[in-house]
Amino acid sequence: MVIANGRVIDPESGFDGLADLMTEDGKITGIWRRDSQDRRDTDGGAGWHPADGTDPGVCGGEPARVIDAAGLIVAPGLVDVHVHFRDPGLTWKEDILTGAAAAKAGGYTTVVCMANTKPAADTPEVIRYITEKGRETGIHVLAAAAVTKGLKGRELTDMQALAESGAAGFTDDGIPLMNEALVKKAMEEAARLKLPLSFHEEDPAFIINNGINQGAVSERMGLGGSPALAEDALVARDCMIALHTGARVNIQHISSANSVKMVGLAKELGADVWAEVTPHHFSLDETAVLEYKTLAKMNPPLRTAADRSALIEGLKDGTIDVIATDHAPHSREEKEKPFAEAPSGIIGLETALPLAVTNLVKAGHVSYLTLFEKMCLNPARLYHLECGRIREGAAADLVIFDDTHPFTVQEFASKSCNSPFIGTQLLGRVKYTVCEGEIVYQDGGF
């Protein structure tokens, strides 16, 4: 297959320009870059410089399928290190096949599933179930294993056995770990196994009715809320334990300005600490709850406008390494409950790239090179994966999208539709998702 005439962006090499890509046997086998003076020529003729002199329309001596990407952007397939596919056990919300369908529609070719399934992903059998079912999807579905047995926070899982069964990392996401000695022991074991740990940082001692920031909006709604202190206290603790153990630790869905500063300090001190932010946290603030109600309820909650600005600054200065969706499907019936009773979380795979294009790139905060560092290259590096880049010999995992024609968020490939962004007009519609050289998603039109 040849992907012709697209604006190709590779965060690893820093290339951002017009080029053709050739794929064969699941790999990128050729990249033809156009000289800057030839950028306006999009007919695939003059200005193309194949390294070996071959015709980019011929692959292995046979005519190649050509995707004309003129006017579109070609980037590495997106990598999401934080998704909930609810499988096994909660498949009325989502399952591995429908979750992967949502991922493909959003331009993702690699995802890491969280461990809070039923049963929890705390045994090799559950890890193998997720990864084996993931092979049916056409994309790379990885599984993070639980840190503690049954996600109860009391006893460590057999982390080595889980790693040997294919676990990509470890997390009790959704539940904070409150035993400091246990956290230190988990970090020491993860460091020995050279696998990352991801932590959900919210101390329940400070929270009254989670899912909404403690402040003016929660007072107006008569709800206690979750203060930034609940996050800040655990982020500070775990950054310091990470520094002393040498473990690779990912602070999940960071939401507080103070937590961003603490991650920055930990990095300066030499800790192997990473941080992820969700598109909803950099796109919305606590006032969204007044409009979207439970569709804007999440843990940690949307915080103040100042916190949102700090998250964007953290992306710009490199303190925040990764954009992850925390794709959290729930049924319509669950989200229609009163605010204090409804579950927290929203779906995010199909809106992540458009929200990032619209609210980060088009708003002038970051370049596309920086964006794809956060959505492709860094997530892959966090999990020691050989993806997230465009180079000869690499897997042909790609997203091709349009950033010029606005579209309105409407229907989803996910089983669930719990999103505050329904009806929102965005830029960055995915046109094709390619995984290992195969088109796994193609948009039907504008």
Salt bridges, closest charged atoms under 4 A:
GLU12 OE2 - ARG389 NE 2.84
GLU12 OE1 - ARG391 NH1 2.95
ASP16 OD1 - ARG7 NE 2.79
ASP35 OD2 - HIS49 NE2 3.11
ASP87 OD2 - LYS133 NZ 2.78
GLU94 OE2 - HIS327 NE2 2.87
ASP95 OD2 - LYS415 NZ 3.01
GLU125 OE2 - ARG128 NH2 3.74
GLU155 OE2 - LYS149 NZ 3.00
ASP173 OD2 - HIS82 NE2 2.86
ASP173 OD2 - HIS84 NE2 2.94
ASP173 OD1 - HIS200 ND1 3.33
ASP173 OD1 - HIS253 NE2 3.49
GLU188 OE2 - LYS184 NZ 2.57
GLU189 OE2 - ARG192 NH2 2.75
GLU202 OE1 - HIS200 NE2 2.69
GLU231 OE1 - ARG303 NH2 3.75
ASP238 OD1 - ARG237 NE 2.75
ASP272 OD2 - ARG248 NE 3.02
GLU276 OE2 - HIS82 ND1 2.57
GLU313 OE2 - LYS316 NZ 3.20
ASP321 OD1 - LYS267 NZ 2.95
ASP326 OD1 - HIS82 NE2 2.95
ASP326 OD1 - HIS84 NE2 3.06
GLU334 OE2 - LYS93 NZ 2.62
GLU334 OE1 - HIS330 ND1 3.90
GLU373 OE1 - LYS374 NZ 3.99
GLU386 OE1 - ARG391 NH2 3.42
ASP397 OD2 - HIS140 NE2 3.04
ASP402 OD2 - HIS405 ND1 3.20
ASP403 OD2 - LYS362 NZ 3.18
GLU436 OE2 - HIS140 NE2 3.92
ASP443 OD2 - ARG429 NE 3.13
ASP443 OD2 - LYS431 NZ 2.58
